[in-house]
Amino acid sequence: MGVSHKLFECKRKYFSRLFIFAFITFAFLIISNIRNDDTKIPITKKKINDIKLSSVYFCKTDSRKKFDRDLEGNGTYDYLRFDSSEYGPGSDDILLTDQIRFKAGKIQNYLKNKKKIFFAINIFNNEDIIPYIIQEIALLIRFLGPENVFLSIYENGSNDKSKELLHEFNSFMDSLDVRFSIKTDDLQRPANYHKVQYLAEIKNRALIPLEEEHKKGYKYDKIVFFNDVVFCKNDILELIYQSDLQKSDITSPLDIHSAGNSNHLNFTNSWTARDLDGNEINGNISNLIKHKQSAERYNQGLPTQVQCSLNGVSVLNAAPFYGNDPIRFRKSKFNTTECSASEYSLMCNDFWSKGFRRIVIVPNILVTHKKENIPLIDNNYQTFINKNVTLPELIPYVDGPELIQCRALVNNNTDAPGNILQWVKYTNDDTKVM
């Protein structure tokens, strides 16, 4: 009886251990499967900090290096580094006890407090600039820290090598410790379809992972929304820095194109941008702003308040993209008197209506859609460095205009708005800026 009992106990322990081992193995497989979707980091991964990366050629010219030194100043962007203990510009809000604990190594990842940034990029027939975009985005992710960012790229309808390049980039990213989603699509603008409706839908597809991330418990502080423009890492860091310093809700550079002379660059996005008088912002970047008080700041190369500007790339306060009535890109409302403006203009108006009214352009940051304009930007860096600045960097915000100019794009299958400017109300409330 004793022997039988011992044998039974041995078998029981054996099967118990076997069951535990099988359960652990099963659980591991389930977790592995869950983690290996489009927006998760693979379990076995290389660190992006271990990848050898260098800036693209136009971010390494002598004039650009000099401009970068001027931008970086006394460690302007240090607080944004993934391994910095600072929360924001000046970092006066860091508790002394936290600083002591961090320096003593008692807080392993103190930088959980870092702002979380969502990069969204739209791509269409951009094979010539995708390599530059990828390179500088990778440098940004490495600088900010992969734990602090998410990258969403949405491409559609390209008939060049854009899809192929993005598939290769997707394979590369799969092995890294970066949260990302890269989607390619054959979607094209349907027949008899409104341009703004189509562009709004495409931009919103780049924001789908923002919703998916939120369901998984990841919430972001800022959205950096890119169109197909070329830029350098420090251009984006400067925009993020200014959005922090100015506490702005939309922060944009100047999106430029050639005006036939290297010293004469024209502003591209005049359909969207409006100054504090409500007028279109258009023309040469050397004399772009007509609103008197704003022009004084602009001409000194200082961040300048405007009514609306989303140019090439913009840093957006992510708060209005969450909640019960989240903002998204859209067309003008059907069966209303709302002016049929661009999807960017309407987003600015929606920001105003929700109380997010600090909108800023940073005039010394230039981006462009075309590779051939890159040397023209390079020729302007010294001009920015030489600016005589007498005003403070911080913007003294004022209230917005009562009305703004709108140039409507009414009909389907039309690519350009009409020539008639109408003055319209743009917010459902007052225009006070707090």
ABEGO torsion letter per residue (X at the ends): XAAAAAAAAAAAAAAAAAAAAAAAAAAAAAAAAAAABAABBBABBBBAAABBBBBBAAAABAAAAAAAAAAAEBGAAAAABAABABABBGGAABBAAAAAAAAAGABABAAAABBBBBBBBBBBGAAAAAAAAAAAAAAAAAAAEAAABBBBBBBBGBABAAAAAAAAAAAAAAABBBBBBBBBBABBBBBGBBAAAAAAAAAAAAAAAAAAAAAAGBBBABBBBBBBBBBBAAAAAAAAAAAAAAGBABBBBBBBBBAGBAABBBBABAAABBBAAGBBBBEBAABABABAAAAAAAAAGBBBBBABBBBGBBBBBAAAABEABBBBBBBBBBGBABBBBBAAAAAAAAAAAAGBABBBBBAABBBBABAAAAAAAAAAAAAAAABBBABBABBBBBBBBABBBBBBBABBGBABBBABBBBBBABABBABBX
